[in-house]
Amino acid sequence: MEDRRRLLTAATAQLRAAGVASPEHDAAELLAHVLGTERSRLVLVDQVAPSVAESYAALVARRSAREPLQHLTGVAWFRHVELRVGPGVFVPRPETELLAGWAIEQARTLDDPVVLDLCTGSGAIAKAIADEVPAARVHAVELDEQAHVWAERNLAGTGVELRLGDLATAFDDLAGQVDVIACNPPYIPLDAWESVALEVRDHDPHLALFSGDDGLDAIRVLEKRAALLLRPGGVVGAEHADAQGESVPAVFTRTERWTDVRDHRDLAGRARFVTARLAR
C-alpha cells in the first residue's frame, strides 16, 4: 500500500517542476479521480492500493506533459452544471462564468426570453442558461464538428436547440426575435502564439482560439450578426482578452448601432467581456 500524503507530495513536486500553474490542486484532483471520490474527501484516505497508485502516476505524468487536467478527468464544472470534455473541444474557463452570469441575469428579467449561445464549444454557456433560466428558449451553434459532438452530449435533455454552423450565418430564422446573445469567440491574435499556455495551445482546437492578426475578426462578425438577430433593445455579451478592453468595445461603438456599450472586469480586475444593447 502507498501512503496518500506521500503520493500527493511527490505528485505536487513533479507538477510544479513541469510548470503546471496549480500543482497542489491538480495533484489532489487526479488522486480523487482515480479513487472515485471527491477532492474534499481525500483526508479520509490513508492508504492507496498499488494498482491505483500506478494509475495515478500515469495521470500525473500526462499532466506534467501539460495535458489539460479536464482531459484527464473527462469533466469540467461550469457554474452549476457538469460538462463532458476531451480532445477536440475547448475546455471552459472559470472567467467565462461571469459572461454566462450576465446573460442569465438579462434573461431572468424577461417572461419568455429567446437566448443564443454563439460559438458554444462544449455547450457550457447554453447549458448554464437552460439550467438557471428554465423559461428561456435557448439556442446554440458550433462550427467545429468535433466540438459539436461534445456539445451534443452536454446539451442532451436540456431543451437547448443545437445547430452545426457558422455564427456568421446561423439563425436567419430568428432574425429580429432574439433577446440575449452570449458569445465566447476566438480572440487571440495570431502573433500571440508563443504566449499561449501549453495546455491551451497544444490541446484546445485552434478554431476556438485564434482570430486574425489583431484577434478581432470574430468579434467584428459577431457585431454584425447580433445587429441582425437581436430585437431592438436586445443585448449581446462577448468575452475577450484582457488586452482588448478598449479595442473590442470600439468594434461596437464605431458602428453607431449600439447603446450602453460597457466593458466588464473579471474577479482579478482584468478586462474580460463587453456588453451592448441594440439601439431601438
N, C-alpha and C positions, 0 to 999 in steps of 0.2 A: 504493500500500500504506500501511497505517496502523501506527504503532508500538504494540505491545502495551502497553508501560508507560504511554504517554501516554493510551491509551484507558482503562486501569484507573484512572489518577489522576483523569481527568476524571469518570468514572462514579462513583467513590467520593465525590468532592466533591458531585456532583449528588444522590446518595442521602443524604449527610449533611445537606445543606441541606433535604431533604424530610422529615427527621426519622426516617429509617429507622434502626432500632436497631443494625444490624450492617452498615454501608456497605461496608467492605473485603471482608468475607466474601461479601456478596450480589453485589457488582460482579464478583468473581472467579468465583463460581458461574455467573452469567449468561454471562460470556465463555466459560467452559469448555463451557457448554451449547450455545452457537451454534457453537463449534468442534468439537463432538462428542468432547470429551476430558474428562479429569478435572482438577479444580482443582489438584491437586498436580503436574500435568504442564504447566501454563501456562508455567513457566520455560523450557520447550523451544521456545516460540513467540516469535519476534522480530517478525514482520510479519503483519498481518491484512489479508485481501483487502477491498476497498471494500464489496463486497456483504455480507460477514459483518459488517463494522463498522456498516453500515446496519441490519442486523437486530438487532445488539447495542444500538444507540442506541434502537431502538423498544422493546426489552425494558426497558432502563434507565428510559425514560420511564414505562412502565407500573408499574414497581416504585416509582418516585418518586411515583406517584399512590397508592401503598400497596396495590397489588395483591399478594397473597402471593407470595413467591418460589416456593413449591412449585406454585402455579397456573401460573406462567410456565414452569417446567421440566417440570411434569407428574409429578414424582416426589417422594416423601418417604421417607426411610430411618427405620426403627424397629427398634432393636436390630440383628438380623442380616438383616432382611427388607426388600425394596423394595416400596413401595406406589405405586399409581397414584392421583393425587388431582387435583381440579379443582373448578370451581364446583359447589356442591350437596353438598359433603361437608366435614366438619370435618377440618382438617389436624392430624395427630397431633403432639403436642409432646414434646420430649425428656424432660420431667419425668414423663410418663406411662410411660416405660420402667421407672421404679422400681416402679410398681404391677404392670406386666407381669412384672418380675423376681421380685417377691414371689410372684405366682401360679405362676410356673414353679417356684420353689423348693418351694412347697407340693405341687404336682402330682408332682414328682420323688420325693417320699417315699412315694408310693403305687404299687401294682403296676398297677392298671388304672383310673386316675383319670377321673372324669367332671367336665368343666370347662365352665363357662358364661361367655361374654363378653356381658354385657347392655349395651345402647346401644353396639353395636360400631362404628358410624360407618363408617370406611374398612375395618374388619376388622383393624386394627392389632394389638390385643391377642390376638385369636383366632389370627391368622397367626403371631405370635411364639411363642405357646404350642405350636401344632402343629409349628412348626419345631424347637423346642428340647426338646419332650417328645413324641417320636413315639408313645409308648404311650398318650397321653391321647386320650380321646374328647371332642372339643371341639365345642361348640355355640355359636351366636351369634345374636343377634336385633337388628334395627334397625327403628325405626318409620318414619323418613322414607324415602319411596320413592326419591328421588334418591340419597340416601346408600346405600340398599340396592343400587342398581345398581353403585355403586363397590365396595361390599363383595363383590358377586358376582364382579367382575373380579379383585379381590385374593385372594379365597379359592378361586378355581377351581383344582382339582387338589391342594388341601391336605388334603382329607379332612374339613374342618370342615363341619358341617351348619348352614347359614344359613337363618334364617327372617325373614319380614317380619312385624313385630308389635310390641306394646307390652310393655315389661318388666313392667308390672303384671299381665299375663295370660298371658305366654308360658310355655311348657314345663310345662303342667299334667301332661303325661305323664311328666315326670321328677321329680315331687314326692317328696321324701324320698330321692332317689337321688344327689344331686349332692355332690361332694366339695369343689370350689373354685368360687367365683364372683368374677369381676373385673368392675368397672363403672367407666367414666368418664362419669358422668351430667352433665346440665346442672346448674350450681350457682351461676350468677351471679344475684344479686338484681336485680330489675327496676329499682330506683332507682340501680344502678351503671352504667347505660347509658353515661353520659358518660365514665366512667373506662376503658372497654374500648378496647384498641388498635384503630386503624382497620382493620388487616388482618383482625382477628377480627370486629369489629362489622359491617363493611360486606361481608364476604365469606363468613364461616362461617355455616352455617344457624342461625337463632335458636333452633330447636328443640333444638340441641345446646348452647346457651349459657345461656339464662335459665330460672329455676325458681322463680317466685313471688316474693313480697315479700321473703322472707329468704334465698332461694336454696336452701332445704332441701326443697322439695316432692318432688323426685325421690328424694332421699335417704330420705325417710320411706316412699315407695313401695318403694324397694329393700329397706329393713329388713324390711318385712312380707313381701315376695316371697321374700327369701333365707331367712327363717324357715320358709317353706313348702317351698322347693325343696331345701334342704340336708338331708343326713342328720345325725343327732345327732353332734356333733363336727366337722362340716364348717365351712369358713371362707369369709368374704366379705371383699373388699377394695374400697374405693371412693375415688376421687380427690375432692378438694375444694379450695376456695380457701384461700389461706394465712391468711385471717382467720377461717376456720371450724375451727381446730384444737381448739376446745372444743365448739362447737355441734354439729358432726357426730358426734363420739363420743357426745355426750349423747343423740342420737337412738337409739342402740343401748343405752346403759346404762339408760336410764329404763324400758325395757320389761321388764327382768329376764329376757330370753330368751337373753342372750349372756354369755359369759365371755371373758377375755383381750382385752378391748377396748383397743386401743392405737393411738395416732396416730404417724405416721412423718413425718420431715422429708426434704426434698429436699437436693440437694448444696449449695444455698445456705443451708441451715439453716432453711428455711421449712416450716411445717406443710403437708403435701401429700396424704397419704392415710391412711385409717383401716382397720384390720382388726379382725375379731371372729370368735369361734368360737361356733357354736350349742351351747347347753348340752345335755348328754346327759340 
